[in-house]
Amino acid sequence: MKAFVITAPGQAEVQEVPDPVAAPGQVVVDVERAGVCGTDAEFFSGHMSYLATGHASFPIRIGHEWCGRVSQTGPGVDETWLGKRVSGDTMLGCGTCPLCSTGRQHLCADRHEIGIRRGWPGALAEKLPVPASALVELPPTVDEVAGALIEPSANALRAVRAAAAGPGTRLLVVGPGAIGLLSAMIARAAGATVSLLGRTPESLKFAVDLGFQHVWTGPDLGAGPFDAVIDASNDHTVPAAAADLVVPGGRLVFIGLSTTPSLLDTRALVLKDVSAVGVLSGSGALAGAAGLMADGTLDARPLVAATVGLDGVAGILAGRRPADATAGPKIHVDPRR
C-alpha cells in the first residue's frame, strides 16, 4: 500500500509499504480521510518534542485524525465490525496498568499514539491497524469530512467540559485555530457566550465568518472578565494573562502547547480560587463528538479548507496551501487519490 513517510526533518515521500495485518484484538481500517494538524507539522520540521525524548524517531508515518471502513478483523475481535465506518482514539494504552484499568489510557506511560509515539503507524496511508477497543462507530449522518474531524472535536469537547461552559457562561477562547474554533462552536451550541482572542484581525476573520461577533486581538481586548478561559494557543504568555482575565472562582483550561515554558504565578490561582485544568487528547469524548455531529449540534466541516492526496502532504507541512483552499484552518488528505 501507499503511505506518507517523513524520513528526516524537512524530507518526506510517498512510499510503498507492506499492508498491515490485523493482530489479535486489532482491526485494519481502509482510510477514507485523514486530517493534518500542528503536531504533524512539528514532526516535519523536526521540532516535535518526542523526537528529543526518544518517544519517536525517523522515519515516521504520521496522521492521527482519521475515518474509514473496517476491512479486516484480527483474532478475538467481533466480526460485526467488518464493513463499519469508524474513527478512533489516538491514545493506545498498555491495557493493564492502573491508569488503563480506570479508563485513563491516554496517560499510560507505555502508551502508543497513532502516528505520533512509539512507532505506531499513522493514518496518512491507504490502510491503518487499530485496536478494536479504540474504535468509535460513525453514525450514518456523519460523512467522511466530519468523520475525520471527530478526533480534534473530541479534544475540543473535553476542553469545553473542563471549562463547565453552558448557558450564561462567559467563555474566552484564546487561539482561533482548529481546536480553538471547535471549542468555541461546541460552547456556543451549549449556550455559552463566546469571545475569541487572536493575534491579528486576519487570524480572526474566519471566526467572524462562522458567526462569532465577539472577537479581539491582544491589545484590543474589550471584554471580560470571563467565567472560563480556554487556552488553545501556542503562546507562552497566555497562561499568565488568562489568570488575570478569569473571574474569582473561575476555570482555566489549557489545551495548547507552547514551544517554550509558560510562566504562571500560582498565587494568582490561589488568591482567586481558580481551577486550572490540562487537557491531553480527545480520549473519552470521541463518542460524544460523533453524537454532536450526528444530531447537527456541531457542523465542523466548514473548517476544512481543502483535500489533497498523499503526494500533496509534504507541501502542506511546509506551509503551502492549495490554490483552491478556502479560509478554514484544516487540510484533509484522501489517501485513495
N, C-alpha and C positions, 0 to 999 in steps of 0.2 A: 504494500500500500504506500501511498504518498504521505509524507509528514514534513512539517516545517521544523528545522533544526537550527538552533543557534550554536555555532561551533567555537566562537571566540567573541570578545567584545567588538561589536560593530560588524560581525560577519555571520551570515546565515544563508541557508539554502534549502530548497525542497529536495528531500531525499527519498529514495525507495528503501523502505524498512520492512522487516517481517510483519505479517499480520499478527495481531495479538490472539492468544488462545485463552479462553475463559478458564481460569484456575478454580479450584474449589471455593465456593462462596462468591464467585465473581460472575459478571456478565460481560459481553462485548457489545458496545453500542456503535452503530453506524452514525457518525456525527453529521447532523444536518446544518448546524450553525454554531459558531463559536465567537465569543467576544474578545477584543483586545483591550487590555487595561494598563494602568500605570506600572503595575508590577512587571508585566511583560516587557515594557519599555526599559525598566531598570535592568532586567537581565540582558537585554540587547546592548545597553550602554556599558555593562559590566559593573554597575554601581549597586546592584541588589545586595543587601547585607548578608544573605545566606551564602553568597559566593565567598565572603570573607570568613564566615564562621565555619565553613565546611559542610553546611547542610545542603548545598547544591554545588554543582560543578559543570563545566562544559565538557562535552556537548550536552545541550539540554533541549528537550521538547516541551514547549510552553503551551499554555491555554487551559484555563480553569473555569471559564464561563461558557456553558455549552448546553445543547439539547440534541436529541437524536432518537433513534429507534433501536430497541434491543434486538440483536440478530443472533446471539448465541448465549446459552446459559451453561455454567460450569456445574460440576458435581455438587449436590446439596442445595441447589437453587431451584426454587419453584419455577417450573417451565411455563407457567402462565405469564411470566414476564416477557416471553418471546413475542415480538411484534409491537410491544407497547412503546409509546412515545414517552421519553423520560428526560429529566435533568437530574442533577445530583450534587451532593456535598463535595467540597474541595478537600476537606479535612478528614483523613482516614487514620483513626487511632489504632493502637495495637489490639484493642478489644478486651484486654484482661486487667489493665491497671485500675486503681480506684477511680481515676478521672473518667475512663471509658465506661466503667460499670455504673457511673452515675450520670451518664448522658453528656459528659463534657469531653468527648473525644477530640474536640478541636484544640484542647490544651494538653493533650498527651505528649509527653517528652519524646516518645518514639514514633510519633505520627509521620505518615507520608502526607504530602499535599500535592494534589494532582497538578502536574505541570509546573511545580514550584520546588518541592522539598523531597530530598532523599530519593531522587531518580524516578519517581512515578511519572510515566509519560503523559503528556498533555493532550488537549483536545484539538490542537491545530494539526489535525490528521484525519484521515478518512475513517479510522476506527479507534475506539478508546476502551481499554479494560477498566472496569469499575466494580467495587464490591456491591453486591445487591443491597446490602444494608445502607448504602449511601444514596440509593435512588429515591426520587420522588416522581410519581406518575403525573404526566401533564393532562389536565382536563382537555376535552375536545376543542373548547373555545380558545385555547392558548396555542397560537401559531408558532412557527419557527423563530420569528423575530422576538416575540415575547418570551419564548421558552429559553432562549439564550440570555435573557435578562433576569431570569429567576435568581441566579446566584448573587449578583450585585444588589438586586431588590431585597433579598433576604438580609444582606448586610444592613441596608438602609432601614428595614423593618425593625431589626434589633436595636438600631440606634434610636428610632422613634419610640419604641417601647421603653428603652432606658431613660429617655427624656420625659416619660409619662405625658406625652403630648396628646391632648384631646380637646374637647370643647372648652373654650375660654382660655386655653393655654397660649401665652405669647412666646413663640419659639423663634430663635435666631439660628439660621444655618450658615456657617462660615465655609466658603468654598463651593462655587457653583459648577463643579464637575459632576460626573455621572452619579457618584454616591450622594453628594450634597443635594442634587436635584431630585433624586429618587426619595431621599429623606423628606425633602420639602413637599413633594407630591403626596407621599403617604400621610404626612402630618396634616396637610391641608384637607385631605379626604376624611381624616379623623376629627376635623372640626377646629384644629388649632389655627391661630392667626400667625402666619409665617412671614418672616423677613429673611432676606438673603444678603450676605455680605461678600463682596468680591474685591479684587484688586483694582479693576478698571471698569468703566461703563461698558466697554466692549465685552468683557467677560460675563456681564450680566444680561446682555441683550437677549440671549436665548431664554433665560429665565422669564424675562418680560414676555417673550413670545408664548411661553407656557401659561401666561396669565397671572404671574406674580407681580403685584403692584408695589410691594414694599421692598425695594432693592437699594442697596447702598454700597458705596466704596468706603474704604477705611477713613479717610479724612472727613467724609460727608455723612457719617452715621447719624441719622436724625431720629432714631427711635431707641426705646429701651427705658428702664432696664427690662430684662426678659425673665420669664419663669424658667426657661431652659435654653441652653446653647449647645448645639451640635457642631463640633469642630471636624469638618470633613476636608480640611485644607492640609497643605504640607508646609505651612508657615510656622516656624518655631516660636514666633512671638504671640501666636493666637491664644494658647492656653492661659497666659497671664492676663491678656485682655479680656478673655471670656469670663474669668473670675471677677473682673470689675463690672462686667455687663449683666451678670445674673443677679436676681433678687436674693435677699436673705432667705435661706431655706430652699433655694432653687437647685437645679440639676445641671451639671456639666457632663457632656458625653463626648468622648474622644475616639474617633474612628479613623482620622487621618494620621499619617506618619510623616514627620519632617526628616530631612536628611541630616540635621544637626540636632543636638539635645535641646529640648524645650525647658525653659526655666519657669517654674510656678511656685510662688511663695505660699506654702501650705497654711500660713497664718490667715491668708485671705479666705481659705475654705473653712477653717475652724471658727473664725470670728463671725462668719456669716452662716455657719451651719449648713454648708453646701455639700451636696452629694456629687462625687465625681466618679464616672463610670467609663471604663475602657471597653471597646467592642472589637473582638477579633473574629472575623468571618461571619457568614450567614448561617452557621450550624444551628439547627433547631428552629429555624424560621423559614426554611425553603417551602414547606407545605403551605405556610401562611401566606408567603409571597405569591405562590401559584394560585391560591384562593382569591387574593385581591385582584389578580389579573383575570381570573375566570369569571368573576361576577361583575367586572367592569369598574371596580373601585379604582384600580390603577391601570392606566394605559401608558406603559413606558416606551412603546415603540417609536414615538417621535424623537427619542434620544439618539436613535441610530441614524448616523449621517450617510453611511454608505456601506456596501457589502463588496468585498473583494475575494478573489481566490487565494490559495496558498502562495502563489507566486507574487502576490501583491503585499504580503505581510511585512517584508523587510523594509519597504518604503514607508509603510505606516509607522513602524517602530522607529524609523529615522526621522519622523516628524513631517512626512509629506502626505498631505490629504489628497484623496482622489479629486479629479477635476469636477466630477458631478456630485460631490459631497454637499449635503445640506448643512445647517448650522449646528446640529446635535453634537454632543461630545463623544459619542461611541461609534467605533467602527466594528463591523461584523465580518466574519470570514465564513465562506461556504466552501468546505474542502472538496466538494463534488465538482467545482468549476474547473 
